[in-house]
Amino acid sequence: QVQVVESGGDLVQPGGSLTLSCVVSGATPGISGMHWYRQAPGESRVLVASSSQFGSESYAESVKGRFIISRDNAKSTLQMNHLVPEDTAKYSCKVDVWRWGSYWGQGTQVTVSS
């Protein structure tokens, strides 16, 4: 079975930094992509960063230049810098497994506030 677990969420001051991790456990035929989404209260879930098996990276315009997604086998790291209150949300990791489909983690809460 495939398990996806996020960690690293915390309360952070505006302008601060935080690093989230997404770890995939269980045997798979391979991971084709890993993605970070976020959802703030009263808002829809949106894609913020993606990493493909080819090493390509993409970011939502709202986080471009501030967030960095990394990939390393079955782990993804989302480095978040220069955080603003608008970044407050539950961050979730979605993993694309080759031939099997997608798997979601339960999410980790990030709160940016003074």
URGIJO-V909721 format. One record per residue. N is the residue number from 1. SS is DSSP state (hx for helix, st for strand, lp for the rest). PSI is psi in whole degrees, -180 to 180 (999 if undefined). D_CENTER is the distance of its C-alpha to the mean C-alpha in Angstrom with 1 decimal. Layout:
BEGIN
n: <N;N>
ss: <SS;SS>
psi: <PSI;PSI>
d_center: <D_CENTER;D_CENTER>
END
This chain:
BEGIN
n: <1;2;3;4;5;6;7;8;9;10;11;12;13;14;15;16;17;18;19;20;21;22;23;24;25;26;27;28;29;30;31;32;33;34;35;36;37;38;39;40;41;42;43;44;45;46;47;48;49;50;51;52;53;54;55;56;57;58;59;60;61;62;63;64;65;66;67;68;69;70;71;72;73;74;75;76;77;78;79;80;81;82;83;84;85;86;87;88;89;90;91;92;93;94;95;96;97;98;99;100;101;102;103;104;105;106;107;108;109;110;111;112;113;114>
ss: <lp;lp;st;st;st;st;st;lp;lp;lp;st;st;lp;lp;lp;lp;lp;st;st;st;st;st;st;st;st;lp;lp;lp;lp;lp;st;st;st;st;st;st;st;st;st;lp;lp;lp;lp;lp;lp;st;st;st;st;st;st;st;lp;lp;lp;lp;st;st;st;lp;lp;lp;lp;lp;lp;lp;st;st;st;st;st;st;lp;lp;st;st;st;st;st;st;lp;lp;lp;lp;hx;hx;hx;lp;st;st;st;st;st;st;st;st;st;lp;lp;lp;st;st;st;st;lp;lp;lp;st;st;st;st;st;lp;lp>
psi: <150;130;136;123;123;154;166;-9;147;176;127;146;148;138;-9;-177;156;146;126;150;145;119;131;129;159;149;135;160;-2;152;122;-19;153;140;145;129;163;154;119;157;132;3;163;160;134;150;131;-29;146;149;128;172;-17;-2;2;149;146;153;150;149;-33;-20;-4;131;-13;-34;148;124;138;162;141;90;-111;30;139;140;134;108;123;121;161;50;144;160;-30;-14;-8;122;169;123;129;148;132;131;128;116;128;125;-11;-34;-160;150;139;146;176;-14;160;137;132;125;123;110;151;999>
d_center: <20.8;17.1;15.0;11.3;10.6;7.9;9.7;10.5;10.6;14.0;16.5;16.7;19.5;19.2;19.1;17.4;14.4;11.7;9.5;6.8;7.3;6.9;10.5;12.5;16.1;19.2;21.0;19.8;21.6;18.6;15.1;15.2;11.6;8.0;5.7;2.9;5.7;7.7;11.3;14.0;17.3;19.6;17.2;15.6;12.1;10.9;8.7;7.4;6.7;8.0;9.9;13.1;15.6;17.8;15.8;15.2;12.3;12.0;10.8;11.9;15.1;14.3;11.9;13.7;15.4;13.5;9.9;9.8;7.6;9.7;10.9;13.6;15.0;13.1;10.5;7.4;7.1;5.6;9.0;9.9;13.6;16.4;14.7;16.7;17.4;15.9;12.4;13.2;11.3;9.8;6.0;5.6;4.7;7.6;9.9;13.0;16.0;19.0;21.7;20.2;17.6;14.1;12.8;10.5;9.7;11.3;8.7;9.2;11.2;11.2;14.6;16.1;19.9;23.1>
END
